[in-house]
């Protein structure tokens, strides 16, 4: 898994996890999209290290909590993204596949919904 950070024009900032396996991308944590337990989710990055970054996605009510471990990332790019988006409150988070030079949002396995979750806040923990 690899971190993808995007600032699309006219849209919310996007935090994506790039998967190499379509099967894993469609199935991992698909309950967040198919059967959300809350309307408010946040994302927390743990300080990157040589193994990558740990990403935690949590619902406000605490009923949904998932962890993505050892996600490859560029620490400088992550730091810049956090700085540039520090005034934003809303973000999109999703699972994507990289097809040559294009990133494609996957759909959940069970219900075929686009794997995009609305976030209200991102944080960095050291």
C-alpha positions as CSV (number, residue, x, y, z in Angstrom):
1,X,0.0,0.0,0.0
2,X,1.1,3.5,-0.8
3,X,-0.2,6.9,0.2
4,X,-1.6,9.3,-2.5
5,X,-2.3,12.9,-1.6
6,X,-4.2,15.1,-4.0
7,X,-5.5,18.6,-4.2
8,X,-8.1,18.4,-7.1
9,X,-9.3,21.8,-8.4
10,X,-12.8,22.6,-7.2
11,X,-13.1,19.4,-5.0
12,X,-12.1,18.4,-1.5
13,X,-8.5,17.4,-0.7
14,X,-8.2,13.7,-1.3
15,X,-6.2,11.2,0.8
16,X,-5.9,7.8,-1.0
17,X,-4.5,4.4,-0.4
18,X,-3.0,2.9,-3.6
19,X,-3.4,-0.8,-3.7
20,X,-1.7,-3.3,-6.0
21,X,-4.4,-5.9,-5.6
22,X,-7.9,-5.0,-6.8
23,X,-9.3,-7.8,-4.6
24,X,-7.8,-6.3,-1.5
25,X,-8.7,-2.7,-2.5
26,X,-12.4,-3.7,-2.9
27,X,-12.7,-5.8,0.2
28,X,-10.5,-4.2,2.9
29,X,-12.7,-2.2,5.3
30,X,-15.5,-2.0,2.9
31,X,-18.0,-1.9,5.8
32,X,-17.0,1.8,6.2
33,X,-18.7,2.5,2.9
34,X,-21.4,-0.2,2.7
35,X,-22.6,0.0,6.4
36,X,-21.3,3.2,8.0
37,X,-21.8,3.4,11.7
38,X,-21.7,7.2,11.8
39,X,-21.7,10.3,9.6
40,X,-18.6,11.8,11.0
41,X,-15.1,10.3,10.5
42,X,-11.6,11.5,11.2
43,X,-8.2,10.4,10.0
44,X,-5.0,10.4,12.0
45,X,-1.5,9.9,10.6
46,X,1.1,8.5,13.0
47,X,4.5,10.1,12.5
48,X,6.1,8.4,9.4
49,X,9.2,6.2,9.9
50,X,11.3,4.0,7.7
51,X,8.5,1.4,7.4
52,X,5.9,3.9,6.3
53,X,3.1,5.6,8.0
54,X,0.2,4.2,10.1
55,X,-3.2,5.6,9.2
56,X,-6.2,5.4,11.6
57,X,-9.7,6.1,10.5
58,X,-12.3,6.5,13.2
59,X,-15.9,7.4,13.5
60,X,-16.9,10.1,16.0
61,X,-19.0,7.7,18.0
62,X,-16.1,5.2,18.1
63,X,-18.1,2.3,16.5
64,X,-15.9,2.2,13.4
65,X,-12.1,2.2,13.8
66,X,-9.7,0.8,11.2
67,X,-5.9,0.9,10.9
68,X,-3.8,0.8,7.8
69,X,-0.2,-0.2,8.7
70,X,3.1,0.4,7.0
71,X,1.7,2.5,4.2
72,X,4.6,3.8,2.0
73,X,4.8,7.5,1.9
74,X,7.0,10.5,1.2
75,X,7.3,12.2,4.6
76,X,8.1,15.6,3.0
77,X,5.0,15.4,0.7
78,X,2.9,14.4,3.7
79,X,4.2,17.4,5.8
80,X,3.5,19.7,2.9
81,X,0.0,18.4,2.4
82,X,-0.7,18.9,6.1
83,X,0.6,22.5,5.9
84,X,-1.3,23.4,2.7
85,X,-4.6,21.9,4.0
86,X,-4.4,23.1,7.6
87,X,-7.4,25.4,7.1
88,X,-9.6,22.7,5.5
89,X,-12.1,20.8,7.7
90,X,-13.5,18.4,5.1
91,X,-11.6,15.8,3.1
92,X,-12.3,12.7,1.0
93,X,-10.6,9.4,1.7
94,X,-10.6,6.4,-0.6
95,X,-9.1,3.2,-2.0
96,X,-7.5,3.5,-5.4
97,X,-5.7,1.5,-8.1
98,X,-2.9,3.1,-10.2
99,X,-3.2,2.3,-13.9
100,X,-0.1,3.6,-15.5
101,X,-0.6,7.4,-15.0
102,X,-4.2,7.3,-13.8
103,X,-5.6,6.7,-10.3
104,X,-8.9,4.9,-10.3
105,X,-11.3,4.8,-7.3
106,X,-12.4,1.2,-6.6
107,X,-15.9,0.1,-5.8
108,X,-16.7,-2.0,-2.8
109,X,-17.0,-5.8,-3.4
110,X,-20.4,-6.4,-1.9
111,X,-22.5,-3.4,-3.0
112,X,-20.4,-1.8,-5.8
113,X,-20.3,1.6,-4.1
114,X,-17.4,4.0,-4.8
115,X,-14.8,3.6,-2.0
116,X,-14.9,7.2,-0.9
117,X,-15.4,8.3,2.7
118,X,-16.1,11.8,3.8
119,X,-13.8,13.0,6.6
120,X,-14.2,15.9,9.0
121,X,-10.7,16.5,10.0
122,X,-7.2,15.0,9.7
123,X,-4.5,14.9,12.3
124,X,-0.9,14.1,12.8
125,X,0.4,12.3,15.9
126,X,4.0,11.9,16.8
